[in-house]
Amino acid sequence: MNAPLLPIAVVIASKNRPMLLGDTVTSLGTGDALPSEIIVVDQSDAEMPPPVWQVPQPIVVQHLRTISRGTSAGRNLGARAARAPLIAFIDDDMRVEPRWLSALTDALTAEGPSAAVTGRVTDGPPEGQGTFVAATVNALASVSYVGRLPIDVLAGGNMAVYRDSFLRLGGFDERLGPGTRFPAAEDNDLGFRMLGAGLRIVYVPDAVLVHRAWRGSASYVPLRYAYGHGKGGFYIKHLHLSDLHMARRLARDLARRAVRAVRSAPHPRRALGEVAYAAGVVTGACAWLIRRPADTLAGKV
């Protein structure tokens, strides 16, 4: 039986990772349901001939070369180029489990335009000595989130939303995310704004992606610092003089990192990663405040 074609576009922003990207695109054609569109936004430094990916014939594949920089800018460009009413985002170092797209799409259409759906991210096997997975999401229970929360619940590399709802919110903040001065927390920011606008965020554990363990061990601590730096910018972006919600979240995050660093003392790299993350939060917060102090304190995001 042929896999059904769903009215959803899968957007992948990619830079300088053609082999990983090719595997991701190929895996999209192996599910129990297929996207009507795959949109690859290619921000690579070297311009190459358009690649030929092996995907089933009904899928329309767009390969968009762009000089824009940053994952958020790439995702926004892909969303604007999509024709389908629903859009999903994945990263270029993921592999799709067979039920991923059907689980996301079923949940999103059941919830309607006032919701976004996010899924589970598992760790793939090591692809070299000391390689690791940058981030996972492993909860096994379905959850529906509404209102202001003390935690972040949206995984930008595994999510789906109605295209009109996404564009109405302004998409991802292009000042945040990989490839920017604040190289993380773009999904934290989008999720916070979604909940603030009255949308629900629904976690669907059956929508599973495998995050590949290709990064070398030497990149672990710098990556943790980068994640913290982006998170610090996110905290200060939403820190207002009249509302200390983000101030409390920032303080709790730093305290939690300190506790984890102490508990991880028997594992020096992990402990150093927690310290690096906390340092990144502080430097990111200061950098955002220095660059946009008036907007931050006035509550302009």
C-alpha positions as CSV (number, residue, x, y, z in Angstrom):
1,M,0.0,0.0,0.0
2,N,1.3,3.4,-0.9
3,A,1.9,5.8,2.0
4,P,-0.7,8.7,2.0
5,L,0.4,12.2,1.1
6,L,-0.4,14.7,3.9
7,P,-1.1,18.4,3.5
8,I,2.1,19.4,5.4
9,A,5.4,20.9,4.3
10,V,8.6,19.9,6.2
11,V,11.1,22.7,6.4
12,I,14.8,22.0,7.0
13,A,17.3,24.8,7.4
14,S,20.8,23.6,6.7
15,K,24.4,24.8,6.4
16,N,27.5,23.0,5.3
17,R,26.2,19.5,6.3
18,P,25.2,17.9,2.9
19,M,25.7,14.3,4.0
20,L,23.6,14.6,7.2
21,L,21.0,16.6,5.3
22,G,20.8,14.0,2.5
23,D,20.1,11.3,5.1
24,T,17.4,13.4,6.7
25,V,15.6,14.1,3.5
26,T,15.8,10.5,2.4
27,S,14.3,9.3,5.7
28,L,11.3,11.6,5.1
29,G,10.3,9.3,2.3
30,T,10.3,6.2,4.4
31,G,7.4,7.0,6.8
32,D,3.9,5.6,6.9
33,A,2.8,9.0,5.6
34,L,4.5,11.5,3.4
35,P,4.7,15.3,3.4
36,S,3.3,17.0,0.3
37,E,6.4,19.3,0.3
38,I,10.0,19.2,1.6
39,I,11.6,22.6,1.7
40,V,15.4,22.7,2.2
41,V,16.7,26.2,2.9
42,D,20.4,26.0,2.1
43,Q,22.7,28.5,3.8
44,S,25.9,26.7,2.9
45,D,29.0,28.8,2.3
46,A,29.9,27.1,-1.0
47,E,27.2,27.1,-3.8
48,M,26.8,23.6,-5.2
49,P,24.6,22.2,-7.9
50,P,21.1,21.4,-6.6
51,P,21.3,17.9,-5.0
52,V,19.2,15.0,-6.2
53,W,17.5,13.3,-3.3
54,Q,15.8,9.9,-3.4
55,V,12.2,10.6,-2.3
56,P,8.9,9.2,-3.5
57,Q,7.6,11.0,-6.6
58,P,4.5,12.7,-5.2
59,I,6.6,14.8,-2.8
60,V,7.5,18.3,-4.1
61,V,11.0,19.2,-3.1
62,Q,12.1,22.8,-3.0
63,H,15.8,23.6,-2.6
64,L,16.2,27.3,-1.7
65,R,19.7,28.8,-1.8
66,T,19.9,31.9,0.4
67,I,22.5,34.4,1.7
68,S,20.5,34.8,4.9
69,R,22.2,33.5,8.0
70,G,20.8,31.6,11.0
71,T,18.5,28.7,11.5
72,S,15.6,31.0,12.4
73,A,15.9,33.0,9.2
74,G,16.1,29.8,7.2
75,R,13.0,28.3,8.9
76,N,11.0,31.5,8.4
77,L,12.0,31.6,4.7
78,G,10.9,28.0,4.3
79,A,7.6,28.7,6.0
80,R,6.8,31.6,3.7
81,A,7.7,29.5,0.7
82,A,5.4,26.6,1.7
83,R,2.1,26.0,0.0
84,A,0.7,23.5,2.4
85,P,-1.6,24.7,5.3
86,L,0.5,22.9,7.9
87,I,4.3,23.1,8.4
88,A,6.7,21.0,10.3
89,F,10.3,21.8,11.2
90,I,13.2,19.4,11.7
91,D,16.9,19.8,11.9
92,D,19.3,18.5,9.3
93,D,20.9,15.9,11.6
94,M,17.7,14.0,12.4
95,R,16.3,10.7,11.1
96,V,12.6,10.2,11.0
97,E,10.9,7.3,12.7
98,P,8.1,5.8,10.5
99,R,5.1,7.2,12.5
100,W,6.7,10.7,13.1
101,L,4.8,12.7,10.5
102,S,1.4,11.0,10.8
103,A,1.6,11.4,14.6
104,L,2.4,15.1,14.4
105,T,-0.2,15.8,11.7
106,D,-3.0,13.8,13.4
107,A,-2.5,15.6,16.6
108,L,-2.3,19.0,15.0
109,T,-5.4,18.6,12.9
110,A,-7.3,17.3,15.9
111,E,-6.2,20.4,17.9
112,G,-6.8,22.9,15.2
113,P,-5.1,26.3,14.4
114,S,-5.0,27.3,18.0
115,A,-2.2,24.8,18.8
116,A,1.3,23.7,18.0
117,V,2.5,20.1,18.3
118,T,6.0,19.0,19.4
119,G,7.4,15.5,19.7
120,R,10.0,13.2,21.1
121,V,13.7,13.3,20.2
122,T,15.8,10.3,21.0
123,D,19.6,9.9,20.9
124,G,21.1,7.9,18.0
125,P,24.1,5.5,18.4
126,P,27.6,7.1,18.6
127,E,29.0,7.7,15.1
128,G,32.6,8.0,16.3
129,Q,34.8,7.9,19.3
130,G,33.4,10.2,22.0
131,T,30.6,11.6,19.8
132,F,27.4,12.8,21.5
133,V,23.9,14.0,20.9
134,A,23.3,17.7,21.5
135,A,19.8,17.5,22.8
136,T,17.0,15.0,23.4
137,V,13.4,15.0,24.6
138,N,12.4,11.7,26.2
139,A,9.1,12.1,28.0
140,L,6.7,9.3,27.4
141,A,3.4,10.8,28.3
142,S,1.2,13.1,26.2
143,V,0.8,16.6,27.7
144,S,-1.1,19.7,26.6
145,Y,0.5,23.0,27.8
146,V,-1.3,26.3,28.2
147,G,-0.6,29.7,29.8
148,R,2.6,31.0,31.4
149,L,5.0,28.2,32.4
150,P,8.2,28.0,34.4
151,I,9.7,25.7,31.8
152,D,10.2,25.5,28.0
153,V,8.1,22.9,26.2
154,L,8.6,23.4,22.5
155,A,11.4,21.6,20.6
156,G,12.0,23.7,17.5
157,G,13.7,20.7,15.7
158,N,10.6,18.6,16.1
159,M,7.4,20.6,15.8
160,A,4.4,21.3,13.6
161,V,2.0,24.2,13.4
162,Y,-0.6,25.8,11.1
163,R,1.3,28.0,8.6
164,D,-1.0,31.0,9.1
165,S,-0.7,30.8,12.9
166,F,3.1,30.6,12.6
167,L,3.3,33.6,10.3
168,R,0.8,35.6,12.3
169,L,3.1,35.3,15.3
170,G,6.1,36.5,13.3
171,G,7.8,33.1,13.1
172,F,11.1,32.6,14.8
173,D,13.0,35.6,16.2
174,E,15.9,35.9,13.8
175,R,18.1,37.3,16.5
176,L,18.1,34.0,18.3
177,G,19.2,30.5,17.2
178,P,22.2,28.8,15.6
179,G,24.1,31.1,13.3
180,T,23.3,34.3,15.3
181,R,25.0,36.2,18.1
182,F,22.6,34.3,20.5
183,P,23.0,30.8,19.1
184,A,20.1,29.0,20.9
185,A,16.7,29.4,22.5
186,E,14.8,30.4,19.3
187,D,12.4,27.6,20.1
188,N,12.1,28.6,23.7
189,D,11.2,32.1,22.5
190,L,8.6,30.9,20.0
191,G,7.0,28.6,22.5
192,F,6.8,31.4,25.1
193,R,5.2,33.7,22.5
194,M,2.8,31.0,21.4
195,L,1.6,30.4,24.9
196,G,1.3,34.1,25.6
197,A,-0.9,34.5,22.5
198,G,-3.3,31.8,23.7
199,L,-2.1,28.8,21.7
200,R,-1.7,25.4,23.2
201,I,1.5,23.4,22.8
202,V,0.8,19.6,22.7
203,Y,3.5,17.1,23.3
204,V,3.1,13.9,21.3
205,P,5.5,11.1,22.3
206,D,4.7,9.0,19.3
207,A,6.2,11.7,17.0
208,V,9.7,10.4,17.3
209,L,12.9,11.7,15.6
210,V,16.4,10.3,16.2
211,H,19.0,12.9,16.8
212,R,22.3,11.7,15.4
213,A,25.4,11.5,17.6
214,W,27.9,12.9,15.2
215,R,29.5,15.8,17.2
216,G,33.0,15.3,18.5
217,S,33.7,15.4,22.2
218,A,35.8,18.6,21.8
219,S,32.7,20.5,20.9
220,Y,30.8,19.6,24.0
221,V,31.8,22.4,26.3
222,P,31.7,25.2,23.6
223,L,28.2,24.0,22.6
224,R,27.0,24.1,26.2
225,Y,28.3,27.7,26.4
226,A,26.5,28.6,23.2
227,Y,23.3,27.1,24.4
228,G,23.5,29.1,27.6
229,H,24.4,32.3,25.7
230,G,21.3,32.1,23.6
231,K,19.2,31.2,26.7
232,G,20.5,34.3,28.5
233,G,19.4,36.5,25.6
234,F,16.0,34.9,25.6
235,Y,15.6,35.6,29.4
236,I,16.5,39.2,29.0
237,K,14.4,39.7,25.9
238,H,11.3,38.9,28.0
239,L,12.5,40.5,31.3
240,H,10.3,43.5,32.0
241,L,10.5,46.0,34.9
242,S,6.8,45.4,35.6
243,D,7.0,41.6,35.4
244,L,9.7,39.5,37.0
245,H,8.6,36.1,35.7
246,M,11.8,35.8,33.6
247,A,14.0,37.1,36.4
248,R,12.8,34.3,38.5
249,R,13.3,31.8,35.7
250,L,16.9,33.0,35.1
251,A,17.8,32.8,38.8
252,R,16.3,29.2,39.0
253,D,18.3,28.2,35.9
254,L,21.6,29.4,37.3
255,A,20.9,27.8,40.7
256,R,20.0,24.5,38.9
257,R,23.3,24.6,36.9
258,A,25.3,25.1,40.1
259,V,23.7,22.1,41.7
260,R,24.2,19.9,38.6
261,A,27.8,21.0,38.3
262,V,28.5,19.8,41.9
263,R,26.6,16.6,41.4
264,S,28.5,15.9,38.2
265,A,31.9,16.4,39.8
266,P,32.8,12.7,39.2
267,H,32.3,13.4,35.5
268,P,34.5,16.4,34.8
269,R,33.4,17.1,31.2
270,R,29.7,17.1,32.3
271,A,30.4,19.3,35.2
272,L,32.4,21.7,33.1
273,G,29.5,21.7,30.6
274,E,27.2,22.9,33.4
275,V,29.6,25.7,34.3
276,A,30.0,26.7,30.7
277,Y,26.2,26.8,30.3
278,A,25.8,29.0,33.3
279,A,28.6,31.3,32.1
280,G,26.8,31.5,28.8
281,V,23.5,32.5,30.4
282,V,25.3,35.4,32.2
283,T,27.1,36.6,29.1
284,G,24.1,36.2,26.9
285,A,21.9,38.1,29.3
286,C,24.5,40.9,29.6
287,A,25.0,41.1,25.8
288,W,21.2,41.4,25.1
289,L,20.8,44.0,27.8
290,I,23.7,46.0,26.4
291,R,22.4,45.8,22.8
292,R,18.8,46.6,23.5
293,P,18.4,48.0,27.0
294,A,15.6,50.4,26.4
295,D,13.4,47.8,24.5
296,T,14.0,45.2,27.2
297,L,13.1,47.3,30.2
298,A,10.1,48.8,28.5
299,G,8.8,45.3,27.6
300,K,9.3,45.6,23.8
301,V,10.2,42.2,22.5
